[in-house]
Amino acid sequence: MRVVEVMSRHVVTTTPASPILSAISDMLAHHVSGLPVVNDHGILVGMVTESDFLERAELGAGGVPNSLWARFEHGRNAMAFVQLNGRLVQDVMTENVLSVGIDADLQEAVAIMREHGVKRVPVLQDGQLCGIVSRRDLMCVVRDSLQHGVPPLADDEIVRRLQALCRTTRWAPHDIDARAQAGKVSLSGVVRDEADISALRVMAQNLPGVKAVDTGGLFLLSPGTGYSRPEDLD
């Protein structure tokens, strides 16, 4: 899936010379936590987000230190003063914004969000902003995938696929017995960890047509004590 298939095309933006009051008002009015900053030619030059307003004098953030040592950090202190008291978007925005091209795979945008902790990734075409992918857009992808499933499998096909998955999945026990009746799956056998039980349940639930999964027949292999049900170890 490509970003162009899921991105939001109608993006609320701001400019470097816009007052931060205007940017904050737009963010609140449109229920977004950040705005791309573009120049007069539509070129992305930065991003202003909620976190950019955390270090503000209005919130009681600390002032610029006036100690002897602080004189050796003149440039840094001057920038801190701008961040604390600036009135324009250019005073608080983040530059060098991470972005993706319009033909990029969706996984590229997801990787940026994971690795850098950002909530949105601008989408560019020939350097110009043409859309944005947000965490909300990704939630819509997950929702649509869950809502529009494939046709349900017959009980015998559910069992066949589940057993095949157990044989080919590295962590899964290979001798799990699976039975299905009217979409209700029962699992039995021996596992080495409680996490295996949860993973087997999820594996079964992801097969089309599975309505319920009973893991009561799964036993933990406990060193020195033999087999036991998970609840017996509490």
N, C-alpha and C positions, 0 to 999 in steps of 0.2 A: 504494500500500500504506500502511496506517495503522499507527501504533505499537502499537495494541491487538492487532494480528495477530501481532506478533513479541516483544512485551515479556515479561519474566519476571514472573509474578504472585506467586510465593512469594518475597518479599524479606526478607532478614535485616536487621533494623534495630537501632538503639540509641537511647538517650535522652540528653538533655544531662547528667543527673545520674549516668549510669552511669560506673563507673571505666574509665579508658582500658585497664587491664589486661583487663577483660571484653571491650571492643571489639576489642582486638588478638587475643584468644583466639578470638572469633567469626570474625574475618576469616581467621585461619589455619585454623580448623576447617572453614570452608565454602569455602575456596579463592577468596576474593574480595578485591579490592584496595581496597574502600571500602564504607562503610555509610551509608545515609540516617539522619539523626537526626530523630526525631519526638517531639512532645510527648504528653501524656496523652490527647489527642483525636485522635491520628493525623495531625496537621498537620505537614508537613515544615518543619523549622526550621534544617536545616543538613546538612552532609555531612562525614564524617571518612574520610580516605583515607591510603594509605601515605605520601604526601608530607607529610602533617601531622605525621609522626613523625620527619622528618629533622632538624629543629632541636630536639633533645632533649639534656638534660644527660647522659643515660645513654650517648649516642653521642659524648660529648666536645665537643658544640657549644659555641661561645664564650659566656662569661658576659656579663652586662650591664656596659657600660663605666662607670668611676667617675671619669672626667675632669671638668674644670670645664665643658667644652662640653656634656658629656652631661647636665648639670643642666638645660639648656634644653630637653631632650627627655624630660622626666620621664615623660609619658604613654606615649610609645613604648617607653621602657625598661621601664616597669612591665609593659606587655603582653608584651614579649619575655621577661621573667622568668616570666610565667604560661605562655607557650608552652614554655619550657625545662623547667619544673618542675611544671606542673599535673598533677593526678591525675584530673580528671574530663573526660569527653568535651567538655563545654562550654568547657573551657580551650584545646582544640586544634582544634576543628571549624571548618570554613569556613561562614560564613553567606551569605545572599543567593545561594542555589543556583539555577543555571539549570535550568529544567524545561519540560516540554511537557504539554499537555492530552491526555486520553485519546482525543480525536477528531483529534488532530494527524496530519498526513502524516509518514511515516517520514523523508522528506527534511529535515524541520525538525529532527529529532533528529540526523541525520547532519551537518547544517550546524553545529549547536552543537558537536559533537565536533571537527569540522575547525577551526572558527574559534577555539575556546577551549582546545583540547588536552585535553579531559576524556575519560575512558574510559567514563563512564556518564551517562545522563540520566534523572532520576526522572520518572515519569508521574503526573499528578495528576487527580483527579476531585473537583470542588467543594472544592479545597484540600487534600484528603486524599490521601496516598500510596496508589496502587493498583497500582503496578508500576514496573519499571525497564527501560530499554533499554541494553544494554552492547555493547561492541565484539564480544564473543563472540556475542551475538544477531545482530549484523549478519553475522558470518562464517557463521552458520547459514543466513541468507537467501541468501548467495552460494552456499554449498554446495548447498542445495536447488534453486536455479535451475540450477546446472550438472548436477545429477543427473537432474532431471526435464525433459529437453528435449522439443522437439516432434518429430514423425515426420520421418525423413530425407527430403531432397529427391532427386529423380532428377538424374542428371548434367547433362542439358540445362537443368534448372531452376536448378541451382547456377551454371552459367555465365551464364545470363540475369540472375539476381539480382546476381551479382558485377559484371557489366558495368554494370548499372543503378546500383549503388552507386558505381562509379568515375565515372560521368557526373554524379551528383548530389552527391558529396562534394567540398567545396571544395579540400582539399589533394591529392586523389587524381589521378594522371595519367589522362587520358580515353582514351588509346589503348593501354591494356594488353590484351594477348591472354590469354584464359583458356581452358583446356581441362580437362575432367574425365573420368575413367574409373574406374568402381567406387569413387567417392568420393575419389579422389586427384586433387588439383588441381595443374596446372602453369601458372605465370605467366611471361609473357615481355613484354619491352618496355623502354622507357627511363624511368628515374626521375631526379629531381634531387638526391635525398639518401638516405643509407643509412636514415634514419628512415622514408622512404617504403616501403622494402622490408619492414621490420618491421610497419608499419601495414597493408600489403596482406596480409601473412601472417595477421595477426590478423583482418582483415576476412573473409578466406576461412574461417578456422577457426571463426568464429562462425556460419557458415551450417550448418543442420542437415544431417547426412549427410556432411560433409567429414571424412575420416579422416586425410589428410596433405596438406601443401602444399609444392610444390617451387618455390623462388624462384630457382633457378639460371639461368633465362632472363632475369632482370632485369639491366639494365645501367645504370650511373651515367653521367650526362652530365657529363663533366669539362671545365671551361673550358680551352681551349688544347690539350687532349689528345684530344678526341673521346670516344668511348664506351669504357667499361672495366667489367670486373666488379669488385665491391667488394674481392675478395681481391687484385686486381692493384694496388691502391693502397697496400697495406701495405709 
